[in-house]
Amino acid sequence: MARQIPSEDRTRVPVVTVLASMTGLWLCYLVLTTVRGTILGFEPHAEMLWRRGVVTLVGIGMTILLWAILRLFDDRALWMKILAAVLVAIPISIPIAQTNQWIFADIQRQVEKNYGEERGINIRRDEAGNLLVDIPPERFHDLTGLGVSDEVAAGAPTTVMIAPAPSKVDQWLQVVDIALGRYFLLLAWASLYFAMLAGAQARAAERREERFRSAAKAAELRSLRYQVNPHFLFNTLNSLSALVMTGKTERAETMIQTISTFYRHSLADDPTGDVALTDEFELQRQYLAIEAVRFPDRLAAVFDLPEDLAEARVPGMILQPLVENSVKYAVAPHKAPVTIRIAAREDYGRLAITVEDDGPGASHACDSGFGIGLANVRDRLHARFGNEATVTSGPVDGGYLTEIRIPLVNHG
């Protein structure tokens, strides 16, 4: 059984665009037929113009009917759309041709009458539709030169039938002849409609693809972000357990309150969204306050955030793995005091953020899995900024430094 596409998921050409295309096509028809009539010297112009206008309006109305039917095939294969247009345009063109024939019928009679008056004869049609010519007696002498004797001319009737009334077949042939031109005009519009539909479907496919890419990127960012939280929670619970086991209850209570504040702050943000750099610095300040409970005499933190960069946007908790690694490898294993410095600056229109420590654990960090946290940061930045983000990390004189560079995007 074929899957039904929900109506809200179908790609449609806007109604205004469709109506504009119909109106434009039939107005072109009106202009071209008027120019053609002017060149051929058809009179009277005003009478012809309003009749062409009526045919144009009927043509627009029948094209709307054609569109209503073709819309049913919007989601079908191209060959089915073409077949539908070829078949449906046949009956649609007939009413247009009949309207054209009906509304110009009296114009045809007027043209015949004018033609006779210009030549001094009366051309008319009888009730049966036969085309007759009433010739005055004095004009019959003109026929003798055409091989008509004086006797015949003298006794010839004054009314001559020059064309019999058209039969039903003749009338339908005239309608078909007119309809053929309107048929190809309808096919031209159908081709235009299919082109507009293909363009709309292509744009819709691009939007869907963009949404899918965005959803995949959001899922990737969310997964990488959630890798941070369990790791941090494991470390903080170990620290809290150590404080309780050693009887440092006041420090443990302070740490619990700080952890509560930290998680209330970090979990309130969208894991796939960006945060202000000042909020990210504040989050790391809270984290280091938690770790300072464990290492009151060994851990110092320095934050350097210029005021004009406070509202710059960064992925939430992007600095967490870097700061956590500094604590793990520079502070925890050693007794010497360590200062962790987090700084931001603008560098040629880009945002540069550094996490640096002066601990002695830099050489041991790479052998103990430091790359896990760094890989997380790199993957998140790549998912968010692509090749516009870079991460560099390595030992420096008297410590270890990691720097990230991302596009500078200010709040709003």
C-alpha positions in Angstrom: 0.0 0.0 0.0 1.4 3.4 -1.0 2.4 5.7 1.9 0.2 8.8 2.1 2.1 12.0 2.5 0.5 14.3 5.1 -0.9 17.4 3.5 1.2 19.7 5.7 4.4 17.9 4.5 3.6 18.4 0.8 5.5 20.9 -1.2 3.2 23.4 -3.0 3.8 26.3 -5.3 2.3 29.4 -3.6 -1.2 30.3 -4.8 -0.2 33.9 -5.5 2.7 32.6 -7.8 0.4 30.3 -9.6 -2.2 32.9 -10.3 0.4 35.4 -11.3 1.8 32.9 -13.9 -1.7 32.3 -15.3 -2.5 36.0 -15.5 0.9 36.7 -17.1 0.5 34.0 -19.8 -3.0 35.0 -20.8 -2.2 38.7 -20.8 0.6 37.9 -23.2 -2.0 36.1 -25.3 -4.2 39.2 -25.2 -1.4 41.5 -26.2 -0.2 39.3 -29.1 -3.6 38.8 -30.6 -4.3 42.5 -30.3 -1.0 43.3 -32.1 -1.8 40.7 -34.7 -5.2 42.1 -35.3 -3.8 45.6 -35.6 -1.3 44.5 -38.2 -3.9 42.7 -40.2 -6.3 45.7 -40.1 -9.2 44.1 -38.2 -11.9 46.6 -37.3 -13.3 47.8 -35.0 -10.6 47.7 -32.4 -12.7 48.4 -29.3 -15.2 45.7 -30.2 -12.4 43.2 -30.7 -10.5 44.2 -27.5 -13.3 43.6 -25.0 -14.1 40.3 -26.7 -10.5 39.2 -26.4 -10.7 40.3 -22.8 -13.6 37.9 -22.2 -11.7 35.0 -23.8 -8.7 35.9 -21.7 -10.8 35.7 -18.5 -12.3 32.4 -19.5 -8.9 31.1 -20.3 -7.6 32.1 -16.9 -10.6 30.4 -15.3 -10.1 27.2 -17.2 -6.4 27.3 -16.4 -7.3 27.4 -12.7 -9.4 24.3 -13.3 -6.4 22.7 -15.0 -4.2 23.6 -12.0 -6.7 22.2 -9.5 -6.4 18.8 -11.3 -2.6 18.9 -11.8 -2.2 19.6 -8.1 -3.4 16.1 -7.4 -0.2 14.9 -9.2 2.3 17.1 -7.4 3.8 14.2 -5.5 3.8 11.8 -8.5 6.5 10.9 -10.9 7.3 13.3 -13.7 5.9 11.1 -16.4 2.6 10.9 -14.6 2.5 14.7 -14.4 3.2 15.1 -18.1 0.6 12.5 -19.0 -2.0 14.2 -16.8 -1.3 17.6 -18.4 -1.4 16.2 -21.9 -4.8 14.4 -21.3 -6.5 17.0 -19.1 -5.6 19.9 -21.3 -7.7 18.4 -24.1 -11.2 18.9 -22.6 -10.1 22.1 -20.8 -9.2 23.7 -24.2 -12.7 23.0 -25.7 -14.7 25.5 -23.6 -12.1 28.2 -24.3 -12.5 27.6 -28.1 -16.3 27.5 -27.9 -16.2 30.8 -26.0 -13.9 32.3 -28.7 -16.2 31.1 -31.5 -19.4 32.3 -29.8 -18.2 35.7 -28.8 -16.7 36.5 -32.2 -19.6 35.2 -34.2 -21.3 38.6 -34.6 -17.9 40.1 -35.5 -17.7 37.7 -38.4 -21.2 38.7 -39.6 -20.2 42.4 -39.3 -17.0 41.8 -41.3 -19.0 40.1 -44.1 -21.6 43.0 -44.2 -18.8 45.6 -44.4 -17.1 43.7 -47.2 -20.4 43.8 -49.2 -21.0 47.5 -48.5 -17.5 48.3 -49.8 -18.4 46.6 -53.1 -21.9 47.9 -53.4 -23.6 44.5 -52.7 -25.4 43.1 -49.7 -23.9 40.0 -48.1 -26.1 38.3 -45.5 -27.0 34.9 -44.0 -30.5 33.5 -44.1 -32.1 31.6 -41.2 -30.5 28.4 -42.2 -27.0 30.0 -42.0 -26.4 30.1 -45.8 -24.2 33.0 -47.0 -26.1 35.0 -49.6 -25.3 37.9 -51.8 -28.0 40.4 -53.0 -26.9 41.9 -56.3 -28.7 44.9 -57.8 -30.0 44.4 -61.4 -27.7 47.1 -62.7 -24.6 45.1 -61.5 -25.6 42.0 -63.5 -24.1 43.5 -66.6 -20.7 43.0 -64.9 -21.2 39.3 -65.1 -21.3 39.1 -68.9 -17.6 39.6 -69.0 -17.3 36.4 -67.0 -19.1 34.3 -69.6 -22.7 35.0 -68.6 -24.9 35.9 -71.6 -27.2 38.9 -71.6 -30.3 36.7 -71.6 -29.1 34.8 -68.6 -27.9 38.0 -66.8 -31.2 39.7 -67.6 -33.2 36.8 -66.0 -30.8 35.9 -63.2 -32.0 36.2 -59.6 -31.0 39.1 -57.5 -29.9 36.8 -54.6 -27.0 34.3 -55.0 -25.8 31.8 -52.4 -22.1 31.9 -52.2 -21.5 29.5 -49.3 -23.8 26.9 -47.7 -24.4 27.0 -44.0 -21.7 25.1 -42.1 -22.7 21.6 -41.0 -22.3 20.4 -37.4 -19.1 18.7 -38.5 -17.8 21.9 -40.0 -18.6 23.8 -36.8 -16.8 21.2 -34.6 -13.8 21.4 -37.0 -13.7 25.1 -36.5 -13.8 24.6 -32.7 -11.1 22.0 -32.8 -8.9 24.3 -34.9 -9.3 27.0 -32.3 -8.9 24.6 -29.4 -5.6 23.3 -30.8 -4.0 26.6 -30.3 -5.4 27.0 -26.8 -4.4 23.4 -26.0 -0.7 24.2 -26.7 -1.1 27.4 -24.7 -2.3 25.3 -21.7 0.5 22.9 -22.1 3.0 25.8 -22.1 1.5 26.9 -18.8 1.6 23.3 -17.4 5.3 23.2 -18.3 5.8 26.4 -16.4 3.9 25.1 -13.4 6.0 21.9 -13.3 9.2 24.0 -13.4 7.9 26.1 -10.5 6.9 23.0 -8.6 10.4 21.4 -9.2 12.0 24.6 -7.9 9.8 24.6 -4.8 10.5 20.9 -4.2 14.2 21.5 -4.6 14.2 24.3 -2.1 12.1 22.2 0.3 14.6 19.4 0.0 17.4 21.8 0.8 15.5 23.0 3.9 14.9 19.4 5.0 18.5 18.5 4.5 19.5 21.5 6.5 17.2 20.6 9.3 18.5 17.0 9.3 22.1 18.3 9.4 21.1 20.6 12.3 19.4 17.8 14.1 22.4 15.5 13.7 24.8 18.3 14.8 22.6 19.0 17.8 22.6 15.3 18.7 26.4 15.2 18.4 26.8 18.3 20.5 24.4 17.0 23.1 26.2 13.6 23.3 29.6 15.4 23.7 28.2 17.7 26.3 26.8 14.9 28.3 30.2 13.2 28.3 31.4 16.0 30.5 28.8 15.8 33.3 29.3 12.2 34.4 33.0 12.6 34.4 32.8 15.8 36.5 30.3 14.2 38.9 32.5 11.2 39.4 35.4 13.4 40.3 33.4 15.6 42.7 31.8 12.7 44.5 35.3 11.2 45.0 36.4 14.5 46.4 33.4 14.7 48.7 33.9 11.2 49.9 37.5 11.9 50.7 36.5 14.9 52.8 33.9 12.9 54.7 36.2 10.0 55.3 38.8 12.4 56.7 36.3 14.1 59.0 36.4 17.4 57.3 32.6 17.9 57.6 32.6 21.7 57.2 34.5 21.6 54.0 32.2 18.7 52.8 29.2 20.9 53.6 30.7 23.8 51.7 31.5 21.6 48.8 27.9 20.2 48.7 26.5 23.7 48.5 29.0 24.7 45.8 28.2 21.6 43.8 24.5 22.4 44.1 25.1 25.9 42.7 27.3 24.6 40.0 24.8 22.0 38.7 21.9 24.4 39.0 23.8 26.7 36.7 25.2 24.2 34.3 21.9 22.2 33.8 19.8 25.3 33.2 21.5 25.9 29.8 20.6 24.2 26.5 23.3 21.6 26.0 23.4 22.5 22.3 23.4 26.2 22.7 26.0 28.9 23.2 26.4 30.9 26.4 28.0 34.2 27.2 31.7 34.0 27.9 31.2 35.7 31.3 28.8 32.8 32.3 31.3 30.2 31.2 34.0 31.9 33.3 31.6 32.0 36.2 30.9 28.3 35.8 34.6 27.5 35.9 35.0 29.8 38.9 32.4 27.7 40.7 34.1 24.5 39.7 37.5 25.7 41.0 35.8 26.8 44.2 34.6 23.2 44.6 38.2 21.9 44.0 39.6 24.6 46.3 37.8 22.8 49.2 39.9 19.8 48.4 43.1 21.7 47.9 42.8 24.9 50.0 46.5 25.5 50.2 47.5 24.3 46.7 45.0 25.7 44.3 44.8 29.3 43.1 42.7 30.6 40.2 43.1 33.7 38.1 40.5 34.9 35.6 41.2 37.5 32.9 38.1 38.5 30.9 38.1 41.9 29.2 34.8 43.7 29.6 34.3 44.0 25.8 34.4 40.2 25.5 32.0 39.4 28.4 29.0 38.8 26.0 31.0 36.8 23.4 29.2 33.5 22.7 30.9 30.1 23.4 29.6 26.6 23.6 28.4 25.8 27.2 31.0 24.1 29.4 33.6 24.1 26.7 36.3 25.0 29.2 35.3 22.3 31.7 37.5 19.4 30.4 40.5 21.7 30.1 40.2 23.1 33.7 39.4 19.7 35.0 42.6 18.3 33.5 44.7 21.0 35.0 43.3 20.1 38.4 43.8 16.4 37.8 47.3 16.5 36.5 48.9 19.6 37.8 47.2 20.1 41.3 46.2 16.7 42.6 49.4 14.6 42.3 51.7 17.3 43.8 52.1 19.2 47.0 53.4 22.4 45.4 51.0 25.3 45.0 49.5 25.6 41.5 47.9 28.6 39.8 45.3 27.9 37.0 44.8 30.9 34.8 41.9 31.3 32.4 42.1 34.2 30.0 40.3 35.5 26.9 41.4 38.0 24.3 40.5 39.2 20.8 43.0 38.3 18.2 42.4 39.6 14.6 38.7 39.3 14.9 38.7 35.9 16.5 38.2 34.9 20.1 41.2 33.2 21.8 40.7 31.5 25.2 43.6 30.0 27.1 43.7 27.6 30.1 47.1 27.5 31.6 48.7 26.1 34.8 52.2 26.3 36.3 52.1 22.8 37.8 54.8 20.2 37.3 52.4 17.5 35.9 52.5 18.5 32.3 54.9 15.9 31.1 52.9 13.2 32.8 49.5 14.4 31.5 49.8 12.9 28.0 50.7 9.5 29.3 47.6 9.5 31.7 44.8 10.1 29.2 44.8 13.9 28.9 43.8 13.4 25.3 40.2 12.3 26.2 39.2 15.7 27.5 41.0 17.5 24.8 39.4 15.3 22.1 36.0 16.1 23.6 36.7 19.8 23.3 38.0 19.4 19.7 35.0 17.4 18.6 32.5 19.9 20.1 34.2 22.8 18.5 34.4 21.1 15.1 30.7 20.2 15.3 29.8 23.8 16.2 32.2 25.8 14.0 33.7 23.3 11.5 37.2 24.3 10.3 36.9 27.8 11.7 37.8 26.5 15.2 41.3 25.4 16.3 42.7 23.9 19.4 46.4 23.9 20.4 47.8 22.2 23.5 51.2 21.5 24.9 53.9 22.2 27.5 55.2 25.7 28.0 57.9 27.1 30.2 56.8 26.3 33.7 53.6 24.6 33.0 51.0 23.6 30.4 48.8 25.7 28.1 45.8 24.9 25.9 44.4 27.5 23.6 41.1 27.5 21.6 40.3 29.9 18.8 36.8 30.4 17.5 34.9 33.0 15.5 34.1 36.0 17.7 30.3 36.2 17.9 28.9 38.8 20.3 25.5 38.5 22.0 22.7 39.5 19.8 
